[in-house]
Amino acid sequence: MIDLNNIKKIYFIGIGGIGMSAVARYFKFHGKDVSGYDKTETALTKELVKEKIVVHYQDDIALAPKDAELIVYTPAVSKEHSQLGYYQQNDYPVFKRSDVLGMITSSSFNICVAGTHGKTTVSAMVAHTLRHSDFGCNAFLGGIAVNYNTNFWRHKRNVCVVEADEYDRSFLKLNPDIAVITSMDADHLDIYGTEESMQDAFIDFSKKLKNGGLLLTKYGLPKEDRFQAKNHLTYSLDSESADVYASNIRMFQGSYEFDVRKKGWILKDVVLNMGGRHNVENALVAIAVAHHLGIEDEKIKDAIHAFKGVKRRFEYVVKHPSFVFIDDYAHHPEELRALITGTKSLFSGMKCTVVFQPHLFTRTRDFADGFAEVLDMADEVVLLPIYPARELPIEGVTSEMILSKMSNSSKKLLSKAELLKYIKDEYVTNLDLLPGHALVMAGAGDIDAMVQAVRDIIERKIPGL
């Protein structure tokens, strides 16, 4: 292990990744000379540049700083990346982001949130609750917390809230004092091979818990009997068999009010100003962690009430009595199920249109049936071509694979340019004919770059949204 205190110049390959940028911001905060490469310019890389972090977008060895003392890379970067190869071949200290995050948190009290979905919102809720209540924490998040418009913040208290990523087994580099597991649904089978192998990795993560630590897991997870932590609590949206659960859930104007019950403790009338019943369940984790840390009840309630969510997690782009526009990162069938269920529950009188961009050829191949089943829940579906990210095409694997398995008669496959034309020429012309309409754009690729263009088209039709 290297001494990070003695490192002055750090270079990131894939700096625009949500997890990578949090670590880059950490080093910048500590006065290091930080720069990096990413494939494309995004809103996040623009923010990094504003923070005096140099970012470029060409995989050119000439642009790779030769005096860098530490190279941090994401496993999402291709092994053929020329800058990465240069640094590896010339014996620079090259580490994955997960290794560096493990170094950073090696001497802190760590709250690590893992799960195939839910972990971003949960980790943001936990970190926000600690910050808002003045308990204080450092945060390394996998999404942008709307309250603070960042995925990283620093505090003098030596407590870290860390989103623990299962991709490439990264979370096994962490040592939690409080470990959270939100879900263990099959995903990243390109890494794990089988669902059972992936589940075993989560069991291994739970074993990383420090002596005396708290394990908090969603009630009913696979292989639940293999969790060996002495201090183990389960949580559930509404099952009284769990150690922590919600009761008396009320819904009003896109928000929820509920009670939290734990043996010997009740927290009444908690208000969450977020859509989706699954977010009530997510809030239970933040509440349970805060209670475990001794934060007062009223401070917990105030923090949950003030939480504004995470960008691209059931994020309201437009919220109007007759039209709702939601942007979401959902890229797994179960995430889409929660998203569509939450939308149709909160806005039951509205027609629900889902625009979905599949993410990765392997995920599309592995879960085409699941995607088709869940998308059939929507009233109308528009599929975009697969966003490849780090992958090369797989023969026969396209968005058509999902479309062909759907029974929904109102479905279509469009390019991004065709989508904008459809929104302009067809979608907006029907808005006047409906009592209400909910538009959902979902995916983990670059679909978010289209949100503003879609909003602009709709606002021209309905000024003042």
N, C-alpha and C positions, 0 to 999 in steps of 0.2 A: 504493500500500500504506500502511495506517495503522500507527502505532507502538503496538503492543499494550501496551508498558510504561506508556504514559500513559493508558490506558483504565482506568476504575475501576468502571463499572457496565455489566453485560452481560446481555442478555435473549435467551433461547433459545426459538424456536418449534419445538416438537417435541422438547422436552428429554428425554423418556422414551425416545427412540430409543437403541439400544445405542451407536452411534457418537457421537451428540450428547452423551449423558451422560458419556462419557469426556472430551470437550473441556470440558464444564461443570465436571467435577471438577478438570481441569487448572487452570482459572482460579480456582476456589475455593481450591485449594491455594496459589495465588499471591496470595491476599488480596483478590481482586476481589469485588465485590458481584454475586452471580449469582442469577438467578431465571428462571422460564420457564413456558411453557404446554405441556400435552399433552392429547390427546383423552380419555384415560381414566387412572384411577389404576392403577398396577401395583406389583408387588413392587419394581421398580427405582426408580420415582418415590418410593415410600415410603422407600427407602434414601437417596435424594437429600435428602429432607426431614429425615431424621435427621442428615444432614451439614450442616444449616442452610442448605439451598438452598430458597427459596420456590418452590412449584409450585402452579399452579391449573389448572382443567380446563374453563373456559368461554372460548369465543372471543368475548370482550367487549373492545371498545376501552377501556372504562373501567378494565379490569384491566391494560392494557398500560402499563408505566412510561414516563412522558413524558420522564424525565431519563436514559434509557438512552443510553449513548455508543457501543454496538455491538450490532447485532442479528444473531444467527446463526440460520439456518433450514435445515431439511432439505428437499430437493426432493420428499420424500414428502408434504409438506403441500400441500393444494389451493391453486391459484392464487387461488381465491375466498376464502381465509382473510382475515377482516376485519382482524385485527391486522397480518398481513403487509402487506396493502394499505395500511393506515394509515401504517406506517413507510416504505414505498416512496414513497407520495404526498407525504410530508412531509420528504423528503430526509434521512432518517436514514442512517447508514452501515450498509447491509444486505448481508450476505455469506452465501453457502452455507457449510455446515460444511467442505466440502473446501477452500475458499479459506482459511479460518481455520487449518485444519490445515496447509496449505502455508506460511502465515506462521509458525506455531509452529515448524515443522521446517526453516525456511529456512537456519539456521546450524548444524544438528546433523548427526551421522553417522547416516544413516537406513537401516534394514532394512525394506523395504516388501514385504508379502506380498499378492499378487493371485491371483485365480482365481475362476471361477464357483462352485466349491465347494472346500472344504478349507482356505480361507484363515484362517478363524477358529481352527480347531484348530492349524494350523501357526504362526500368529503368536503364539498363546498358548504353544505349546511352545518357540518360539524365545525369547520374552521370559522365560519361566520358567527356561529353561536358563541364560540370561545372569544372571538374578537369583540363582538357587540356587547357581551356581558362583562368586558374588561378583565376576563381571565387571562387572555392573551395567548398568542401562538404564532409560529411561523407556518406558512402554508405553501405546499407544492401541489397545485391542482391540475386536473386534466381538462379544465374548461375555464371560461372567463366568468368570474362571479360578477353579476350585474351590479351589486351594491358598491363594488370597488373598482370595476372595470379592469381587473387583472387576474392572473392565475398564480401570482406569487406575492406574498408580503412577509415582512420581517418584524419580529418582536423580541424584546430583551428576555422574556421568559423562554427557557430552553425546552420548549415543547413544539413538536412538529406534527402537523397534519399532512399526510402524504397519500395521494392516490396511488394505490399499489396495482401496477399493470401486470396482468397475467401473460400478455404476449411475450413470447421468447423466454418465459419463466422469469421475467424480470423481478417479480415481487419476492422471489426467494433470496434476493440480496438484502432485504430489509429485516430489521429486528424490532418488531412492535411491542409496545407496552400495553396497547389496546389494539386488538386485531378485529376487523369487521369483514364479514363475508356476506354480500348481498344476494348472490346468485351463482350457480355453477352449471348453467345451461351450456350445451355443446357449442363451441366456437373455436376459432383458430386451429382447425383440424389439420391445416397445412403444417403446423408446428407440432401438435400433440399426436396426430395420427388417429386416435380414438377418443370418444367422449370419456371413457373410463380413465385413460391416461391423463386427460385434462383435470378430471375430478381428483385424481391422486395428487396432482400438483397443488390444488387448493388445500388438501389435507396436509401436505408438506408445509404450506404457508402457515397453517394454524400451529404447526409445531415450532415455528420460529418465534412464537410468543415467549417473552422473557418470563422468568420465574415470578409468580405472583401477579401476572398480567391478566387482563380481562379479554375473553373471546366473546364476541357478539355476532351471532349468525341468524339469518332468516330461518324461521321455523319451517321444518319439512324439507330441508336440503337433502340431496342424495348423500348416502354414506354418513348421515348425521351421527350415527353411533361410533364412528371412528375419530371424532373430535375428542381429544384427551385432556383438554385444559381443565384444571381444577375449578377455575372460576369461569363458567360458561353460561351465558344467557342467550335465549332465543327471542326473536321479535316477530310480530305478525300484524298485518293490517287489522284483522278482526278475530283471530282464533284465540279463544280463552285458554287453550292448551299451551300457548307460548308464555314465556316469562314476562314479556312486555308486549302489550297490545293496545289498539285504539278501540274506543267504544263511543256510542252516542254520536256517530259521525253525521254532521249536518252540512248541507251544500247550499251556497247562496252566491249568486253573481260571480261565478268562476272561482270562488274561494271555499275553504272548508273550515268548519269548527268541530272540535272533537275533544274527548277526554283521553288521557293516557293512564293505563293501569299497570302497576307492577306490585308484586307482593309487598304489602305494608306501605304502599305509596300510591297516591292518585294525584294527577295534575289535570285540573278541570279547565274547560273552555279555552283550549289552545286554538289560535286562529292561524291558518296557513293561506297566504294569498297567492297560491299557485294552482294551476289546473292539474287534473289527473289524480285519481284516488291512490295510485302507486306512490305519489309524492307525499301523501299522508304517512304511508309506511316508511318512506325514506326519512321523514322527519322524526319518526320514532327513534331512529339510531342516534341522531344528533341530541335528542332529548335524553336518551338513556346514557350516552357518554357524558353529557353535561352534568346529569344527576350523580353519576359515578364520581365525577371530579369535584363534587361538592358545591356546584353553582346553585344559587338560590332559585326557587321556583319562579318567582316573578321575573327575574332576569332571563330565565330560559324562555318563558312565554313571550316576553318583549322581543327577544332575538328572533324567534320563529315568526312572529307577526311582521317583523321588519325585513325578513328575507325576501329578496326580489327575484331569486332564481339564478340560473346559469344560462348564459347565451347558448342558444340552439338546444335547450332542453325545455320543451313545451313553452317556447318563447313566443309571446304575443307580438307579432309584427303590427297587426291591427286588431283592435277589440272594440267592436261597434255593435249596437243592439241587433242589427240585421246582417252583419258581416264580420266574420272572424278569420284572421289569417295567422297561422301558427307555423313556426320554423322549428325543426327538431333534427337532432343528430342520429336518430334511430337507424340502425343498420343491421339489426338482427331480428328474426321473426318475433321473438318475445318482446323486444323493445317496440316494434311496430304495433303489436297487439295492445300493449299498454297505452301507446299514443292514440290509436284509433278508438279504443274503448273509452279512454278519458275524454276525447273530443266529443264522441257521440253521447256520452253521459251528460257532460256539462252543457252541450248545445243540441239537445235532443230534437228540437224542432227544425234544425237546419240540414240542408243537403250537404253531405261530407264528401269532398273531392280530395284525393290524395295523389300528390306527385312524388314519385319515389325513384331515387337513383341508386341502384344496387352498387355495393362496394366490394370489390375483389371478385375475380373469376372463381376462385376456390370456394368462397362463401356462397356465391350464387349456385354453384354446382352442388354443394353439400346441402343447401337448405331451400332449393327451388320449391319443393312441395310446401314447406312451411310458409315461405313468402306468399305463395299463391293463396293458401288457405286464409292467411291473415288479411291480405289485401282485398279478398272477397267481402270482408266486413264493411268496406267503404261503399258509398253509393256510386262513385265514379273513380277510376284509377287511370293515371297517366304514368307510364314507365319511361324513364330515360335510359340510354345505353349505360352499360356497366362502367364504373370508374375503376381503372386498373390499379391505381396506386403503385405498389412495388412489383406487381406481377406482369408477366407476359400473357398474351391471350391463350386460352385453352380451346381447342377445336370443339365446336358444337355448343360452347357455353356462351350464351348471350342473354339479354333481357327477354328475348322471345321465349326462352325456356320457361320463364315464370309466367309470361302472358298466356302461353299455350295451356298451362295447367289451371288457369283461373276459370271459374264458372260465371263470374260477373259479366254481364252483356255490355256494360258501359266501361270499356277498357280500350286503351290505345298505347302504341309505342311511338314516341316522337323524339327527334333530335332536340337539342337545346334551342336551336333557332326555330324549329317548328313549334316548340312549346310556347315561345313568346308570341308567335303568330296566332296560335290557337287561343291564348289568353285574350289577345287583342280583338280577334275577329269573331270568336264564338263564345268563349266563357263569359266575358263581361256583358254580352248582349242578353244573356239569360238571367242576370242578377235581378233585373226588375220583375221577373216573372215568378220569383220565389219568395216565400216568407222569410227566408234566411239562408245563408250559405257559409259553410266552414271550409276554408282552403288550407290544406296541410302540405308543406313541402318537407320531405324527409330524406336523409342520407348522410353518409360520412365522407363523401367525396368533395366535389366543388360545386354542388348544387346551391350552397349558401351564397355563392357569388351572383346568383340569379335573383335572389329575393328582392333586392331593391328595384330591379327592372320590372319584376312582376308587380310590385307594389305601385310603382309609378304608372303602369298601364291602368291598374284598377282605380287609382286615385283620379285619373283623368275622366274616368267614367262616373265615379262617385266622389266629387270634391268634398274635402273636409273630413275625410275618414281619420 
